[in-house]
Amino acid sequence: LDKQVYTDSGYVKPEKISSLGCPRMDSFVKKTKKKKDHSENMRKKVVFLPFSWGMFLEKSDLFSYICDVHLFFVHFALRHPEIDIVIKSKPKQPRSPKKTVLLEPLKGSSIEIEKIPNLTIRDDLDLHDLFFETDVVCGLQTSALIEAAVIGLPVIIPYFKDVQNQKYDERLFYRDTFDLFDIAKDVNELESLILKRLHNQTIDKKIMEGRKALFESFISSLDGDATEKYVRLIKSVVDGELKREC
């Protein structure tokens, strides 16, 4: 998509630009090929990726929606102390709603976030390491959902009534591929889907093929060779320039 922006705007000619993948994904892709060792004795873990969307601001008409979703995981942690909940936000994300704002509805209640032992809210965790030790991933508006999906993790998108509106369709990431994920229409369905997926993480083979195609289309090659491709290209460009100078 970035390549198309550069060419369509006339900034660069199509033959002068290359999109060869995401080098930082190479190690991640190689790690996905290793068998996941998940002991039955390990605690179940759910990772929620908070929204980082420009429309999700304090004055947005969807602010109540994101508050509902964020607070759902707080209450879920309270209802299910046997399950670990990790809310992993992006570090230094200026357009993301602040934690204090999102949890504003908790003011006046007896709930103290810091005293919920199975709830973690942090932005400094390594997301890929987290994926390899979790059971279910939830979120919206982030390419990290595709990264979790390509591992074979159950990925649940809280597509509630508030966002089921045509005016948001063009701004919803991967809206045309929602069939590759589990879709929750409300908080009750979100909870039931999480509990269901914690006990059954199997992803249909056809769905996995679609996820892999989506990953390669939007992120990088599943061969984990993006770095090698860029190195080869840079070398060929340099060699070509050297020959012209000679």
Residue, then its C-alpha position, 0 to 999 in steps of 0.5 A: l500500500d505504501k508503494q502505491v501511494y508513492t507511485d500514484s502521487g508521482y513521487v517516484k516511478p514504478e520501476k524505481i521503487s521496491s517493496l520487499g517485505c518487513p525486515r523486522m519480521d524475519s526472525f518472527v517468521k522463522k520462530t513461527k515455524k517452530k512448534k509451540d510448547h505450551s504446557e497444560n499446567m500453564r495458566k491461560k492468557v488473553v492479550f488485548l491490544p488497545f485501539s490506536w485509531g485517530m477516531f478513538l479520541e476522548k470527544s469521539d462518538l465511539f469513545s463510549y465503545i472503546c471504554d466499554v471494550h477496555l473496561f470489559f477486560v478489567h471486569f473479565a479479569l475480576r470474574h476469572p481470576e484463573i485467567d491472566i489478562v494482558i493489556k498491551s498498548k503501543p509505547k509512546q502512542p500519542r493518538s491512543p486514549k490515555k489509560t487514565v481516561l479509559l478507566e475514568p468510569l471506574k472512579g467511585s467504584s471499589i475496583e483498584i486496578e493495581k490490586i487485580p493480580n491477574l491483570t497486567i497493563r503495560d506498553d514495554l512488553d515484547l509483542h512477539d514474545l507475548f504472542f508465543e506465550t498467549d492463548v487468545v488475542c483480541g483487538l482492532q485496528t492493528s496489523a499485530l492481529i495478522e501477526a497473531a493470526v499467522i501463528g495460528l492463534p485465535v484472534i477475536i475482533p470486538y465488532f460491536k454495534d457502535v462500529q457496524n456503520q458504513k461511515y467507518d467501513e473504509r477506516l476499519f483495517y481488514r474489513d473485507t477479511f473479517d471471515l479470517f477472525d472470530i467476530a464478537k458483536d457485543v460484550n456477551e459474545l466477546e466473553s463467550l468467544i474468549l472462553k470457548r477459544l481458551h478451550n479450543q484453539t484449533i483454526d480451520k486449515k482454509i482459514m489459516e491459508g487465508r491468514k497466511a495470504l493476508f500476512e504476505s499481502f500486508i506485512s512480509s514474506l513467510d520465507g523470512d527473507a526480507t532482509e536478504k532481498y533488500v541486501r541483494l537489491i542494494k548491492s545490485v543498485v550500488d554495483g550498477e552505479l559503480k559501473r556507470e561511474c567507471 
